[in-house]
Amino acid sequence: MDEELLELQRQFEFAQQAKSSIRLSDRNVVELVQKLQELRIIDFELLHTVSGKEYITPEQLRHEIVAEIKKLGRVSLIDIAVTTGVDLYHVEKQAQHVVSNDPSLMLIQGEIISQSYWDSVAEEINERLQECSQIALAELAAQLHVGSELITSVLEPRLGTVVKGRLEGGQLYTPAYVARVSAMVRGSARGITVPTNLSVSWSSLQKLLYEMDGASGVAIDISFFQSLFNGLVKEGEVLGSLRAGVHWMPNVFAIAQKECVDSFFSQNSFISYEALRKLGIPQPVPFLQSRYPEGMPLVTAFVHPSLIEMLDAATEDAFEHNSWIDSLSVLPASFGAQDAYKILSLCPSVQLALKSNRALIFGESYIFSNGFIKGVYDWMEKEMESFSVSGSSGIVLSDDSHLVNIARVGNDSGRVIESNETGNEPASSKQPIEKGPKKKKGKSAAESGSDNQEYVPTKSKKSQRKGKDSSSLPVSDSKPGAKKESVKIKEENLSVPSEEWVMHKIMTLVPDFEEQGIDDIEIILRPLAKHLRPMLINSWKERRKSLFTENAERLKRLLDNLQRKLDESFLNMQLYEKALDLFEDDQSTSVILHRHLLRATAAPIVDTLLHDLDIHNKLRNGVEVEEARNSESGSLSPGERSALAKSFPGSLSNMAFAVVDALEGKRVETFMDAFRALAEESGLVLKKLDKKLERTLLHSYRKDLTSQVSAETDPVSLLPKVISLLYIQIHHKALQAPGRAISVAVSRLKEKVDDSAYKILTDYQTATVTLLALISAATGNEEDDCSSDRILTKRELLENQMPALKGLVLSS
């Protein structure tokens, strides 16, 4: 086998030394290589050189690259491309292959650098550092034509071994220099006794070093001082706490700070956040919570549970005595209203009272027991009675409020409509509203607003109801346009009572409030008044509602009775009026009959109407009227009639005055017109006397008179009844004649009756006049026996003539 190899070597060497007889050109060689590659005889990659006259394999290129790196340590890919004559593309590709297979190499910015190169560079840097004490990385990076980050990454693993120094803030320092500066930082930090911003201290050290080393000194960055300081704190050579990296609080200050806080808190059971901020504690709540877990944080202070217990005992005592308490009077003076409110909410008794609605907090610091508020409410509810009834005007409202009254009550509906009316009645019709005892001066709504209020219960003629439903009394505004404004009540305008009134009454009841300042009064009374006022208004409304409901039923009954009485009495008035026509030719007698009819028949009608309208006006205004007043009223004097007419609102008052004046006049026709106008304005329907009704009434009147004449036993009272019955039988007229007109009435019957009947009438009339004259004369001398005998004699004579007189009317 060895012999064969030796033989082959000899043949190969001979073939190489033999001269070829055929020479190939470069082009032939290239074509030959391409043919061999096509035939896959050459199955490996070949790279052309830049000259195109040489081929090189990738393995050979990589080998040359590695050889260049081992030779120089740091080579540029461009230089390798020039040396090898291979295109830069192929060089970069193979360089990446070489670097990926060798961890000690790195490809940076078109250069391949080995670790051995960096070791030599680190040795040079160390030599230079020992000479200069400090080197800037930026300077090294500029010299080596690399980035500062690369220099930093290369030097960091070699610090302490190859490079004897410390890298800080882009600077390299020697250990001796670091120890010197560290000693300065240690001394400066230990000299700080209060919270300090370290940046100021480092600036001072930086200036000091510059002055010590002069212009040739090393420029130190502030971050170097901070790094050294952080190391000292970590090693425990400097005691304290660091916040936000630059705010240093030395341990000695923290100890003094905590001792001060502990001393104040233990003595006072509270401490304000402002005091802690002055001590340099920016976040007092977390600090106090961590130090005193049992404490409670408020808005401006931190309190111990003992302070809450003290306030809880005071509030519980106030609840037991149905009183109130200002928590700020119990708490320290530095506490605010918000603190008081929060500490109140922490008191167990207050929590229980608020949960069970036994207490209320007003003004954040004032707490009132429910018993106290109820006592004030009950007292003020009694005071509110003056808002319901006051004098004859009814309701008293506060300033700028509207009046509420009943606008309509009908047979078909018992509902009450409340309306806001602003009447324009004359000043003479106003009456004082409040006549109660004088109150203490203040902003009382009942005192300040009573002079400007008045009712206007008037009715427009256009809105008068007509037809069968004649027992209702609708009342509306005297102005047609005002009807639209009197449909509904606006609750927001109802200010009974006003807050000022409530506040004034509270101060009157609780004089202790006056001792508070003006601001405190507003803080206390305004919320309390706002709490009580809706309750008082609801109570007032409920009382008014019940009163209106009750009055509505009474109004309906009153109006029905009034209409019924007027139907009967006014028809009788019309019936009696017709008899006056028989005496129009005798002026003196006519006047006597007119006045007699007005005083005897019309006056009770007017008194009934005025009396019932007055009750109606009071009921619809919410004024309580005793049931006894609804009964039949007695006869009124002219002054009383005028007073009632004056109390009516608007045009109703004027018409009532006209009726009162006509009642004192001499003509029935004038009275009838005025009375009809008043009834129409009041919404009452007066029946007109027609022929059918006249016959019916005459028949009834005649029947009644006949029974009265038949049963009459008084000789004096018999004659007027007989005369009236004769006029019904003869003239078909119901005559109402007074004593002064009897003689004329008798004389008018002379031609209507026979002589015997007329003689009976004249004799009886003469005897009656004589008897009345004797009685009148004897009135001044009751002991005159002679006069008494004459009176008895004359009376017996008349009694004997009574059957004959009765026979005149009963026999027909």
KOLVEXLO-238461 format. One line per 5 residues: number of its first residue (from 1); for each residue x, y, z of C-alpha. Coordinates in Angstrom, 2 decimals. Last residue first. Layout:
NUM	X Y Z; ...
END
This chain:
812	-168.28 85.59 53.18; -169.32 84.76 56.77; -165.73 84.78 58.09; -164.90 88.26 56.86; -167.65 90.46 58.27
807	-168.50 87.92 61.00; -165.13 88.55 62.60; -166.17 92.14 63.20; -169.53 91.10 64.68; -167.84 88.51 66.89
802	-165.25 91.10 68.06; -167.81 93.70 69.15; -168.19 92.25 72.66; -164.40 92.08 72.99; -164.28 95.72 72.01
797	-166.70 96.69 74.74; -164.80 94.56 77.25; -161.60 96.39 76.27; -163.32 99.76 76.74; -164.47 98.80 80.21
792	-161.11 97.41 81.17; -159.39 100.57 79.97; -161.84 102.77 81.84; -161.33 100.80 85.01; -157.56 101.08 84.66
787	-157.82 104.83 84.17; -159.85 105.14 87.35; -157.41 103.03 89.32; -154.50 105.42 88.60; -151.51 103.60 90.18
782	-149.72 102.91 86.82; -149.36 106.59 85.95; -147.15 107.11 82.88; -148.59 104.11 81.00; -152.14 105.21 81.67
777	-152.14 107.73 78.84; -150.91 105.14 76.33; -153.46 102.60 77.49; -156.24 105.18 77.28; -155.10 106.19 73.78
772	-154.97 102.54 72.70; -158.50 101.99 73.95; -159.78 105.12 72.17; -158.11 104.03 68.92; -159.65 100.57 69.24
767	-163.10 102.05 69.93; -162.85 104.21 66.82; -161.72 101.24 64.69; -164.51 99.10 66.03; -167.09 101.80 65.32
762	-165.66 102.41 61.85; -165.60 98.69 60.96; -169.08 97.95 62.32; -170.42 101.01 60.47; -168.82 99.75 57.24
757	-170.49 96.38 57.69; -173.83 98.04 58.31; -173.35 100.40 55.37; -172.57 97.70 52.82; -169.00 97.08 51.66
752	-166.96 98.33 48.71; -167.92 102.00 48.78; -166.81 102.50 52.35; -163.75 100.23 52.01; -161.33 103.16 51.28
747	-162.33 104.68 54.63; -161.10 101.57 56.44; -157.68 101.74 54.75; -157.45 105.43 55.64; -158.26 104.65 59.28
742	-155.81 101.77 59.35; -152.90 103.87 58.00; -151.48 105.02 61.35; -151.80 101.52 62.78; -149.58 100.01 60.09
737	-150.99 98.52 56.88; -149.76 95.41 55.03; -152.25 94.87 52.22; -152.37 91.62 50.30; -154.38 92.54 47.20
732	-157.36 90.72 45.71; -159.29 94.01 45.86; -162.42 92.82 47.72; -161.58 89.51 49.41; -157.87 90.28 49.79
727	-158.68 93.81 51.01; -161.16 92.37 53.51; -158.53 89.93 54.85; -156.06 92.77 55.38; -158.71 94.84 57.23
722	-159.65 91.85 59.40; -156.01 91.23 60.27; -155.45 94.91 61.13; -158.63 94.89 63.40; -157.90 91.68 65.36
717	-154.69 92.79 67.04; -156.53 95.30 69.28; -159.30 92.89 70.30; -156.81 90.11 71.31; -158.57 86.76 71.09
712	-157.64 85.77 67.53; -158.45 82.16 66.57; -160.92 82.92 63.77; -158.91 85.90 62.61; -155.72 83.77 62.47
707	-157.51 80.97 60.58; -158.85 83.46 58.07; -155.46 85.12 57.74; -153.83 81.80 56.89; -156.48 80.95 54.30
702	-156.18 84.40 52.78; -152.39 84.11 52.64; -152.59 80.68 51.01; -155.10 81.90 48.45; -153.13 85.03 47.86
697	-149.93 83.00 47.45; -151.51 80.69 44.90; -153.12 83.52 42.98; -149.83 85.43 42.90; -147.90 82.33 41.85
692	-150.19 81.88 38.88; -150.13 85.51 37.94; -146.33 85.79 38.07; -144.13 86.83 40.98; -140.49 86.66 39.88
687	-138.20 84.23 41.61; -134.87 85.56 42.80; -131.77 83.63 41.71; -128.69 84.11 43.87; -125.27 84.58 42.33
682	-124.13 87.20 44.81; -124.11 89.88 42.10; -127.67 88.86 41.17; -128.80 89.03 44.79; -127.28 92.49 45.18
677	-128.86 93.73 41.94; -132.26 92.31 42.95; -132.01 94.04 46.34; -131.15 97.39 44.74; -134.12 97.16 42.35
672	-136.51 96.08 45.12; -135.31 98.84 47.44; -135.93 101.53 44.85; -139.40 100.13 44.14; -140.24 100.09 47.87
667	-139.89 103.83 48.09; -139.33 105.94 51.22; -135.70 105.25 52.09; -133.98 103.51 55.02; -134.08 100.16 53.25
662	-132.78 101.88 50.13; -129.63 102.89 52.02; -129.02 99.33 53.23; -129.62 97.99 49.70; -127.16 100.50 48.21
657	-124.57 99.61 50.86; -124.93 95.96 49.86; -124.38 96.93 46.26; -121.15 98.75 47.13; -119.91 95.82 49.22
652	-120.59 93.35 46.42; -118.68 95.63 44.09; -115.45 94.82 45.88; -115.34 92.70 49.01; -117.94 92.47 51.77
647	-116.93 93.74 55.20; -118.44 97.18 54.54; -121.88 95.68 53.99; -121.63 93.93 57.35; -120.70 97.19 59.09
642	-123.50 99.04 57.31; -126.06 96.47 58.48; -124.74 96.73 62.03; -125.09 100.51 61.94; -128.64 100.28 60.59
637	-129.56 97.96 63.49; -129.96 94.27 62.87; -132.95 92.13 63.84; -132.05 88.71 65.09; -130.18 86.07 63.12
632	-131.64 82.71 62.23; -129.12 79.94 62.85; -125.74 79.69 61.17; -124.13 81.65 63.96; -124.84 78.84 66.40
627	-122.59 76.54 64.36; -119.62 78.62 65.32; -117.62 80.06 62.46; -114.01 79.07 61.79; -112.52 81.25 59.11
622	-111.29 79.41 56.03; -112.07 82.22 53.60; -115.06 80.30 52.24; -116.51 80.08 55.72; -116.03 83.77 56.47
617	-117.68 84.96 53.27; -120.57 82.54 53.70; -121.13 83.73 57.27; -121.24 87.33 56.03; -123.50 86.35 53.14
612	-125.84 84.63 55.64; -126.11 87.71 57.86; -126.49 90.11 54.96; -129.24 88.00 53.36; -131.15 87.41 56.61
607	-130.92 91.05 57.62; -132.12 92.13 54.19; -135.13 89.82 54.33; -135.89 90.88 57.92; -135.78 94.55 56.82
602	-138.01 94.06 53.77; -141.12 92.93 55.69; -141.74 95.25 58.65; -139.32 98.08 57.97; -139.70 98.29 54.18
597	-143.42 97.52 54.27; -144.00 100.18 56.95; -141.97 102.72 55.02; -143.94 102.12 51.86; -147.29 102.17 53.74
592	-146.49 105.48 55.47; -145.28 107.03 52.22; -148.44 105.93 50.44; -150.59 107.41 53.25; -148.94 110.79 52.78
587	-149.11 110.66 48.98; -152.77 109.59 48.67; -153.29 108.85 44.95; -150.73 106.00 45.15; -152.94 104.24 47.72
582	-154.25 101.22 45.75; -150.82 100.72 44.10; -149.37 99.76 47.48; -151.21 96.42 47.33; -148.81 95.20 44.62
577	-145.85 95.54 46.98; -147.34 93.03 49.41; -147.13 90.27 46.78; -143.61 91.27 45.78; -142.52 91.08 49.40
572	-144.25 87.72 49.77; -142.30 86.45 46.77; -139.15 87.84 48.41; -139.86 85.99 51.65; -140.49 82.56 50.12
567	-137.71 82.35 47.55; -135.36 84.24 49.87; -135.80 81.65 52.61; -135.17 78.78 50.20; -132.13 80.43 48.67
562	-130.70 81.10 52.12; -131.35 77.54 53.28; -129.66 76.07 50.22; -126.78 78.51 50.53; -126.18 77.65 54.17
557	-126.42 73.92 53.57; -123.89 74.13 50.76; -121.66 76.39 52.77; -121.78 74.02 55.73; -120.65 71.18 53.51
552	-117.87 73.31 52.07; -116.96 74.55 55.55; -116.13 71.03 56.69; -113.98 70.41 53.65; -112.43 73.86 53.93
547	-111.65 73.30 57.61; -110.18 69.89 56.90; -108.10 71.39 54.13; -107.12 74.40 56.22; -105.92 72.17 59.05
542	-104.13 69.91 56.61; -102.59 72.92 54.89; -101.39 74.42 58.17; -99.94 71.08 59.25; -98.25 70.72 55.87
537	-96.96 74.29 56.13; -95.65 73.64 59.64; -93.88 70.47 58.53; -92.46 72.25 55.48; -91.25 75.11 57.76
532	-89.63 72.96 60.45; -86.67 71.68 58.44; -86.05 74.96 56.61; -86.29 76.77 59.95; -83.72 74.40 61.47
527	-81.44 74.89 58.45; -81.74 78.71 58.73; -81.59 78.81 62.52; -78.24 77.21 63.18; -75.95 78.43 60.40
522	-77.64 81.84 60.23; -77.38 82.20 63.99; -73.76 81.08 63.80; -72.96 83.84 61.31; -74.65 86.45 63.49
517	-72.82 85.24 66.57; -74.43 82.99 69.15; -75.92 84.45 72.33; -79.22 84.98 70.53; -79.53 81.21 70.13
512	-79.80 80.83 73.89; -83.07 82.79 73.79; -84.90 79.65 72.56; -88.63 80.43 72.14; -88.19 83.95 70.77
507	-85.25 82.82 68.67; -87.39 80.04 67.25; -90.22 82.49 66.52; -87.88 84.80 64.61; -86.46 81.90 62.60
502	-89.96 80.69 61.71; -91.03 84.18 60.60; -87.84 84.61 58.59; -88.44 81.24 56.91; -91.87 82.43 55.78
497	-95.07 80.86 57.14; -97.01 80.53 54.97; -95.07 81.20 51.79; -97.31 79.83 49.08; -95.83 81.10 45.82
492	-94.24 77.74 45.01; -97.54 76.00 45.56; -99.25 77.85 42.75; -102.98 77.68 43.34; -105.23 76.87 40.44
487	-108.11 78.55 38.62; -107.92 82.17 39.76; -105.72 83.69 37.05; -108.05 82.76 34.22; -110.97 84.37 36.05
482	-109.13 87.69 36.31; -109.99 88.62 32.75; -113.70 88.91 33.55; -113.04 91.39 36.40; -115.26 91.03 39.46
477	-113.63 87.70 40.14; -115.81 84.70 40.87; -118.46 83.51 43.32; -120.91 80.71 42.67; -123.84 80.58 45.11
472	-125.87 77.47 44.58; -129.58 76.99 45.38; -130.91 78.01 41.97; -130.06 74.86 40.04; -133.23 75.01 37.96
467	-131.91 77.50 35.50; -129.27 80.25 35.62; -125.73 80.37 36.91; -124.11 83.74 37.03; -120.80 83.83 35.12
462	-121.65 86.84 32.98; -122.69 88.85 36.01; -119.21 88.53 37.43; -118.96 87.41 41.03; -117.06 88.85 43.94
457	-115.10 87.22 46.79; -112.20 89.69 46.77; -110.15 89.16 49.92; -107.54 91.50 51.33; -103.89 91.38 52.32
452	-101.46 94.27 52.56; -101.65 95.07 56.25; -101.10 91.50 57.34; -97.67 91.06 55.78; -95.26 92.34 58.37
447	-96.98 91.17 61.54; -98.03 87.67 60.51; -94.77 87.19 58.61; -92.79 87.96 61.71; -89.40 89.45 61.01
442	-88.92 90.62 64.53; -90.40 92.73 67.28; -91.90 90.72 70.11; -95.57 90.09 69.64; -98.62 92.21 70.46
437	-101.73 90.27 71.37; -104.16 89.33 68.63; -106.05 91.66 66.35; -104.59 90.61 63.04; -106.41 91.32 59.81
432	-107.44 94.94 60.11; -110.45 95.61 57.91; -110.55 96.79 54.35; -113.79 97.98 52.74; -112.89 101.67 52.92
427	-109.78 101.09 50.87; -111.82 100.21 47.86; -111.78 96.66 46.49; -109.29 95.82 43.79; -109.02 92.08 44.29
422	-106.02 89.92 43.69; -107.34 86.39 43.67; -105.37 83.17 43.80; -107.82 80.32 43.62; -108.81 77.27 45.63
417	-111.67 75.22 44.29; -113.68 73.30 46.86; -115.62 70.23 45.87; -119.22 69.55 46.86; -120.47 69.25 43.31
412	-124.00 69.19 41.92; -125.44 71.56 44.46; -122.58 74.02 43.93; -119.67 75.47 45.86; -117.35 77.82 44.02
407	-114.32 79.99 44.50; -113.13 78.97 47.93; -110.18 81.02 49.01; -106.42 81.22 48.88; -104.66 84.50 49.12
402	-101.36 85.10 47.42; -98.04 85.73 49.05; -95.84 88.78 48.62; -95.32 89.17 52.38; -96.63 86.53 54.75
397	-100.20 85.35 54.89; -102.96 85.96 57.40; -106.21 84.14 56.79; -109.62 85.23 57.89; -110.54 88.88 57.59
392	-112.73 89.03 60.65; -110.00 89.05 63.26; -107.26 86.50 62.75; -108.04 82.87 62.00; -105.73 80.44 60.18
387	-102.36 82.16 60.38; -102.89 83.01 64.03; -103.21 79.28 64.64; -99.60 79.02 63.51; -98.48 80.03 67.01
382	-99.94 76.76 68.25; -97.94 74.95 65.58; -94.93 76.96 66.71; -95.15 75.51 70.21; -95.63 71.99 68.88
377	-92.73 72.40 66.44; -90.38 73.75 69.11; -91.25 70.84 71.40; -90.89 68.38 68.53; -87.47 69.81 67.69
372	-86.36 69.42 71.31; -87.72 65.88 71.55; -86.05 64.95 68.26; -82.71 65.90 69.74; -80.74 68.60 67.99
367	-77.14 68.34 66.81; -75.14 71.40 65.83; -71.72 70.91 64.18; -72.53 70.31 60.50; -74.90 73.34 60.32
362	-77.75 71.08 61.34; -77.60 67.49 62.59; -80.87 65.76 63.46; -81.83 63.45 66.31; -84.24 60.67 67.28
357	-84.71 59.39 63.74; -83.81 55.81 64.79; -80.70 55.75 62.60; -79.79 59.30 63.56; -80.11 58.46 67.25
352	-78.08 55.25 66.94; -75.29 56.99 65.04; -75.37 59.88 67.49; -75.13 57.54 70.48; -72.26 55.65 68.86
347	-70.22 58.82 68.11; -68.37 58.50 64.79; -70.86 60.65 62.86; -70.32 63.37 65.42; -66.58 63.19 64.72
342	-67.28 63.76 61.04; -69.62 66.69 61.60; -67.28 68.33 64.09; -64.33 67.99 61.73; -66.39 69.58 58.96
337	-67.36 72.45 61.27; -63.76 73.19 62.14; -61.60 72.07 65.05; -58.89 74.43 66.29; -60.95 75.42 69.35
332	-60.88 71.89 70.78; -64.22 70.03 70.90; -67.01 70.55 73.44; -68.20 73.95 72.20; -67.67 72.74 68.63
327	-70.26 70.02 69.29; -72.99 72.61 69.65; -75.66 70.87 71.69; -79.42 70.45 71.69; -82.04 69.49 74.26
322	-84.51 66.72 74.95; -82.83 66.12 78.35; -81.81 62.54 77.50; -80.69 63.58 74.04; -78.46 66.34 75.41
317	-76.87 63.87 77.86; -76.18 61.51 74.96; -74.56 64.37 73.07; -72.20 65.16 75.95; -71.29 61.50 76.52
312	-70.56 61.02 72.81; -68.36 64.13 72.81; -66.20 62.64 75.60; -66.15 59.22 73.95; -65.00 60.76 70.66
307	-62.17 62.54 72.48; -61.18 59.25 74.16; -61.02 57.58 70.73; -57.88 59.66 69.92; -58.17 62.27 67.21
302	-56.39 63.20 63.97; -57.01 66.68 62.61; -58.09 68.70 59.57; -60.73 66.52 57.93; -60.83 63.79 60.55
297	-58.64 60.69 60.95; -59.53 58.34 63.84; -56.96 56.83 66.19; -56.67 53.14 67.19; -53.88 52.46 64.68
292	-51.69 55.19 66.22; -48.28 55.16 64.49; -49.36 53.74 61.13; -52.50 55.83 61.14; -50.53 58.92 62.14
287	-48.04 58.64 59.29; -50.70 57.67 56.75; -52.73 60.78 57.74; -49.81 63.21 58.03; -48.51 62.99 54.48
282	-46.03 65.88 54.15; -44.45 65.36 57.60; -41.94 68.21 57.98; -42.80 69.36 61.47; -44.85 72.21 60.00
277	-46.77 69.58 58.05; -47.45 67.75 61.31; -48.85 70.90 62.89; -51.07 71.45 59.85; -52.44 67.93 60.17
272	-53.81 68.78 63.57; -53.19 66.66 66.66; -55.65 65.05 69.03; -55.85 63.40 72.44; -54.39 66.59 73.97
267	-51.57 65.33 76.21; -50.82 62.04 74.45; -51.06 63.66 71.01; -48.73 66.55 71.90; -46.03 64.31 73.42
262	-46.23 61.66 70.73; -45.94 64.24 67.94; -42.90 65.88 69.58; -41.22 62.51 70.21; -41.91 61.50 66.61
257	-40.22 64.63 65.28; -37.24 64.32 67.59; -36.67 60.75 66.39; -37.16 61.74 62.74; -34.69 64.63 63.17
252	-32.00 62.35 64.57; -32.58 59.85 61.78; -31.79 62.34 59.10; -34.48 63.18 56.55; -33.11 63.41 53.04
247	-35.15 64.54 50.05; -33.13 63.72 46.90; -34.17 60.25 45.71; -37.91 60.82 45.96; -37.70 60.19 49.69
242	-34.54 59.15 51.61; -34.61 58.05 55.20; -32.01 58.44 57.93; -28.78 56.97 59.25; -25.43 57.37 57.43
237	-22.84 54.59 57.75; -25.59 52.01 57.42; -24.09 50.24 54.41; -27.13 51.11 52.32; -27.01 54.73 53.42
232	-23.31 54.95 52.52; -23.93 53.38 49.14; -26.76 55.81 48.42; -24.43 58.69 49.35; -21.72 57.47 46.93
227	-24.29 57.29 44.15; -25.64 60.74 45.01; -22.16 62.25 44.97; -21.48 60.68 41.57; -24.89 61.93 40.30
222	-23.69 65.46 41.01; -21.02 65.14 38.26; -17.40 65.66 39.22; -15.03 67.87 37.26; -11.49 66.76 38.16
217	-9.13 69.49 39.17; -6.71 71.21 36.84; -8.51 74.52 37.23; -8.11 74.39 41.01; -8.15 71.18 43.01
212	-9.48 72.64 46.26; -11.77 75.29 44.76; -13.30 72.76 42.36; -13.75 70.32 45.18; -15.61 72.93 47.24
207	-17.92 73.87 44.36; -18.89 70.23 43.86; -19.42 69.83 47.57; -21.79 72.84 47.65; -23.69 71.55 44.65
202	-23.97 68.18 46.36; -25.47 69.79 49.43; -28.08 71.69 47.42; -29.02 68.55 45.48; -29.45 66.76 48.79
197	-32.69 68.61 49.59; -32.68 68.73 53.37; -34.79 67.54 56.28; -33.02 68.70 59.45; -29.85 67.49 61.22
192	-27.34 67.38 58.33; -23.70 67.08 59.56; -23.68 63.33 59.02; -24.45 63.85 55.35; -21.55 66.31 54.84
187	-19.08 64.08 56.59; -20.08 61.04 54.59; -19.99 62.96 51.30; -16.47 64.22 52.07; -15.33 60.71 52.97
182	-16.81 59.40 49.73; -14.89 62.07 47.79; -11.58 60.85 49.22; -12.45 57.16 48.84; -13.43 57.71 45.20
177	-10.14 59.53 44.54; -8.20 56.69 46.01; -10.20 54.11 44.08; -9.39 55.84 40.75; -12.23 57.41 38.85
172	-13.69 56.72 35.41; -16.41 59.09 34.27; -19.69 58.63 32.39; -21.72 59.09 35.57; -19.72 56.63 37.61
167	-17.11 54.06 36.62; -14.74 53.13 39.40; -11.06 52.27 39.03; -8.36 49.65 38.65; -8.98 48.55 35.08
162	-7.79 45.00 34.38; -9.41 43.51 37.46; -11.53 45.97 39.47; -13.41 47.13 36.40; -12.97 44.65 33.52
157	-16.66 43.62 33.28; -17.69 47.32 33.20; -15.03 48.40 30.66; -16.44 46.75 27.54; -20.07 47.67 28.14
152	-19.06 51.27 28.96; -16.86 51.57 25.85; -19.73 50.27 23.75; -22.17 52.73 25.28; -19.75 55.57 24.68
147	-19.72 54.80 20.96; -16.60 53.90 19.02; -13.90 55.88 17.26; -11.23 54.80 19.74; -10.15 58.35 20.54
142	-13.69 59.69 20.53; -14.92 56.87 22.76; -12.08 57.50 25.17; -12.97 61.18 25.45; -16.65 60.41 25.93
137	-15.70 57.93 28.63; -14.16 60.74 30.64; -10.97 59.89 32.46; -10.11 60.50 36.06; -7.15 59.94 38.36
132	-4.83 61.26 35.53; -1.79 58.94 35.79; -3.61 55.94 37.20; -6.29 56.42 34.60; -3.72 56.42 31.75
127	-2.32 53.08 32.79; -5.85 51.71 33.27; -6.89 52.93 29.82; -3.86 51.22 28.22; -4.67 47.97 29.99
122	-8.31 48.24 28.91; -7.20 48.75 25.28; -5.05 45.64 25.46; -7.93 43.64 26.86; -10.25 45.12 24.27
117	-7.98 43.88 21.48; -7.83 40.48 23.07; -11.59 40.42 23.06; -11.64 40.63 19.27; -13.01 43.41 17.12
112	-14.49 43.02 13.65; -15.39 46.34 12.11; -18.25 47.46 9.91; -20.03 49.38 12.72; -19.44 46.68 15.33
107	-18.93 42.99 14.57; -17.86 41.20 17.72; -15.35 38.39 18.31; -14.76 36.32 21.41; -17.92 34.36 20.82
102	-16.44 32.76 17.62; -18.88 30.96 15.26; -21.20 33.93 14.85; -18.23 36.24 14.25; -16.84 34.04 11.43
97	-20.19 33.70 9.67; -20.83 37.44 9.96; -17.43 38.01 8.43; -18.27 35.61 5.57; -21.27 37.69 4.58
92	-19.47 40.99 5.07; -16.58 39.79 2.86; -18.91 38.50 0.19; -20.62 41.87 -0.03; -17.33 43.74 0.12
87	-16.21 42.14 -3.19; -13.09 40.09 -2.93; -9.58 41.47 -3.61; -8.30 39.83 -0.44; -6.55 42.91 0.87
82	-9.11 45.42 -0.37; -12.07 43.42 0.98; -10.24 42.94 4.27; -9.66 46.71 4.54; -13.34 47.36 3.91
77	-14.27 44.83 6.55; -12.24 46.80 9.06; -9.90 45.00 11.39; -9.38 44.94 15.15; -7.16 42.36 16.81
72	-4.36 43.05 14.27; -2.75 39.67 13.49; -5.40 37.41 14.94; -8.01 39.40 13.07; -6.12 39.18 9.77
67	-5.72 35.42 10.14; -9.45 35.06 10.87; -10.28 37.00 7.68; -7.78 34.94 5.62; -9.36 31.72 6.82
62	-12.84 33.02 6.10; -11.80 33.84 2.55; -10.21 30.40 2.14; -13.35 28.72 3.32; -15.44 30.87 1.00
57	-13.33 29.57 -1.99; -11.25 31.87 -4.09; -11.04 32.30 -7.86; -8.63 34.56 -9.62; -8.46 36.60 -12.78
52	-11.69 38.56 -12.28; -9.86 41.53 -10.86; -12.47 41.89 -8.07; -11.99 38.27 -7.14; -14.52 35.72 -8.15
47	-15.90 33.37 -5.46; -16.15 29.62 -5.96; -18.77 27.41 -4.37; -18.29 23.64 -4.27; -19.46 20.86 -6.62
42	-16.66 21.03 -9.18; -17.33 17.91 -11.24; -20.89 18.99 -11.22; -21.02 18.81 -15.00; -22.22 22.38 -14.95
37	-19.46 23.31 -12.54; -16.89 21.65 -14.80; -18.28 23.57 -17.73; -18.06 26.85 -15.79; -14.46 26.07 -14.90
32	-13.67 25.34 -18.55; -15.31 28.50 -19.70; -13.23 30.51 -17.23; -10.09 28.66 -18.33; -10.86 29.27 -21.95
27	-11.31 32.97 -21.24; -8.02 33.14 -19.44; -6.30 31.55 -22.43; -5.18 27.92 -22.47; -1.68 26.74 -23.44
22	-1.13 23.34 -25.20; 2.34 21.68 -25.27; 2.31 21.43 -21.58; 5.63 21.31 -19.81; 6.14 18.41 -17.43
17	6.89 19.41 -13.89; 3.36 18.88 -12.68; 2.95 15.54 -14.38; 6.22 14.34 -12.93; 5.10 15.34 -9.43
12	1.85 13.47 -9.89; 3.63 10.36 -11.15; 6.04 10.41 -8.24; 3.22 10.82 -5.78; 1.35 7.91 -7.34
7	4.33 5.69 -6.95; 4.76 6.61 -3.34; 1.16 5.81 -2.71; 1.54 2.40 -4.40; 4.58 1.59 -2.32
2	2.82 2.41 0.83; 0.00 0.00 0.00
END
